Amino acid sequence: MQRDESLKNIKENPVWDVLIIGGGASGLGAGIDAVARGYKTLLLEQYDFTKGTSSRSTKLVHGGVRYLAQGNISLVLEALKERGLLLKNAPHLVSNTSFLIPAYNWWSIPFYTIGLSVYDLLAGRKSFGRSLPRSRETTLKNIPTLVKKNLRGSTLYHDGQFDDSRLGVNMAQTINENGGTAINYFKVVGLEKANGKITGVRAIDQEAQTTHIIKAKVVINATGVFVNNILQKDDPGAADVVKPSQGVHLVLDKKFLPTDYALMIPKTSDGRVLFAVPWHDKVIVGTTDVPKAAADIEPMATGQEVDFILETAGRYLEEKPQRSDVKSIFAGLRPLAAPKNDGGKTKEISRSHKIIKSRSGLITVIGGKWTTYRQMGEDIIDIAAKSLNGQKKESNTEGLRIHGFKKNVDFSDPLYFYGSDIQYINELIKSKPGLNEWLSESLKIKKVQVVFACRNEMARNIEDVLARRTRALFLDAAESIKIAPAVAEIMAPELNKDGAWKKAQVEIYTKLANRYLLK
Ligand SMILES: Cc1cc2nc3c(=O)[nH]c(=O)nc-3n(C[C@H](O)[C@H](O)[C@H](O)COP(=O)(O)OP(=O)(O)OC[C@H]3O[C@@H](n4cnc5c(N)ncnc54)[C@H](O)[C@@H]3O)c2cc1C
């Protein structure tokens, strides 16, 4: 996947069937559905693929135990189906993970075991495994760091876990290799219209600073928390349809959860759930749900959110995590469908997706979850297909494999997430054995990954490599700052850049990564 190739396609193609604005889960999902139906498809992302909310999730491919408790059966059914499909189509990125809900009173074990048996039943043949009660002894064997006092046992259930940005990059590759074009650093700044109907977009190549008028039969607004901006370009008086809600995660050392089991805390003091999930040899703890007035590409956690997560996790872990234990902190904004009158309680805003078709023909998607991106893509393109007269084709993504597809993955291999691409990584190492050296031994990142990211994954700068091709920024922000100069050294010849670029890149990256350090 090369940016120059995508740029060439943009210049050569006079009109696209489907043009998607936004390279997060929703846009990439729509892109795959459109190319799979044979539509000439272009996806434009203003920064990098998954730079927005889609790199900042809890990394769960889940039916949503919480939505089951709220009685939202249709959302759970849809998500459980999609969970199974994602495991089938991207087995190199999705793993079946065991979760424990610890019980500190007599009723919790039967209560959650019965509830989760319903979850298993709803999953049907796509079940990830039976939910079962666990004794105190087994619970402590599985998660030895749990608070022991008054612990009675736990309920075991299964859900999926994944790497959100890696999936996003593989989805962009899937679009490109199925005949579509996805490009990063390409920002839509205006909508082109004729007789009130949208005929394309005006977009700026953020690298060359050139403006392009790109024609398309259908334009899709999949810009997450930024959908209001595009809607206002279509109709300056348009009301806001998305309300951002912030969720924060803290990343801790594995010693706090030295196991493959994830911990689910079913009722926090604000009535939500909190997860502590093992991920790339660290532990992610979160999240929160705080309404935000405005969209932001780099949202920041508040002190209250940090205290809430540390305090809640500390109630369940023998060794209480402290601020100094936090390796990285990241915040994301949920693009929730704005209710007519929400009273400030985003918890109750719809988590399911909505699709709006404007009078101009613009199709906007809001809400949803990473887990359900495929169904969202199908629903969006079903609507787009109606505007593509005579070209209506059925979706066929239920069985479509995502780039990198590989079965029987060894998740203990630090490079497992490359799936079938591992053969190209090995070839690179063979051609230049020095690339097998560690860039970061503690994060298990090798030099070869930087070269591979530049040549095949459209990485354009240090951040692309350290935040989304590898997950260094999200796993250990200080370590990522340390290795940034070495990343620039490897990238410069790959991208034909000079010393000034390297210097500027390290400065830009260090400034950004400092936002992920808890001070
Ligand atoms: C804290 C948190 C935890 C979550 N955990 C989970 C989870 O565990 N499992 C799960 O299934 N879901 C989870 N979700 C939900 C899921 O992450 C989101 O629903 C999903 O990532 C939203 O994707 P999106 O494509 O709509 O938005 P985004 O990922 O934000 O993508 C929109 C993209 O549009 C681009 N864009 C904006 N304007 C323009 C423009 N003018 N031109 C070009 N591009 C533009 C942006 O740069 C951005 O990359 C979580 C969400 C949050 C916030």
The ligand as an ORCA input file, in Angstrom:
! r2SCAN-3c Opt
* xyz 0 1
  C     -13.031      5.286     24.997
  C     -13.662      4.442     23.940
  C     -13.614      3.054     24.038
  C     -14.193      2.274     23.048
  N     -14.071      0.920     23.133
  C     -14.607      0.145     22.185
  C     -14.410     -1.257     22.225
  O     -13.702     -1.783     23.082
  N     -15.005     -1.992     21.265
  C     -15.778     -1.444     20.288
  O     -16.310     -2.194     19.479
  N     -15.949     -0.109     20.199
  C     -15.362      0.689     21.112
  N     -15.496      2.046     21.035
  C     -16.244      2.623     19.919
  C     -15.385      2.753     18.670
  O     -14.035      3.007     18.983
  C     -15.925      3.879     17.797
  O     -17.306      3.706     17.606
  C     -15.271      3.931     16.432
  O     -13.866      3.887     16.553
  C     -15.695      5.197     15.703
  O     -15.124      5.177     14.430
  P     -15.438      6.330     13.385
  O     -14.821      5.902     12.100
  O     -16.865      6.651     13.384
  O     -14.679      7.620     13.971
  P     -13.119      7.967     13.947
  O     -12.291      6.811     14.298
  O     -12.918      9.184     14.766
  O     -12.817      8.293     12.444
  C     -13.212      9.480     11.803
  C     -12.064      9.936     10.930
  O     -12.503     10.984     10.082
  C     -11.388     11.827      9.850
  N     -11.850     13.117      9.362
  C     -12.559     14.053     10.034
  N     -12.786     15.133      9.260
  C     -12.204     14.878      8.054
  C     -12.078     15.624      6.843
  N     -12.588     16.844      6.742
  N     -11.420     15.056      5.794
  C     -10.901     13.803      5.887
  N     -10.969     13.068      7.041
  C     -11.623     13.590      8.107
  C     -10.729     11.904     11.234
  O      -9.399     12.330     11.148
  C     -10.892     10.478     11.738
  O      -9.739      9.678     11.502
  C     -14.884      2.866     21.979
  C     -14.934      4.260     21.887
  C     -14.298      5.041     22.838
  C     -14.296      6.517     22.724
*
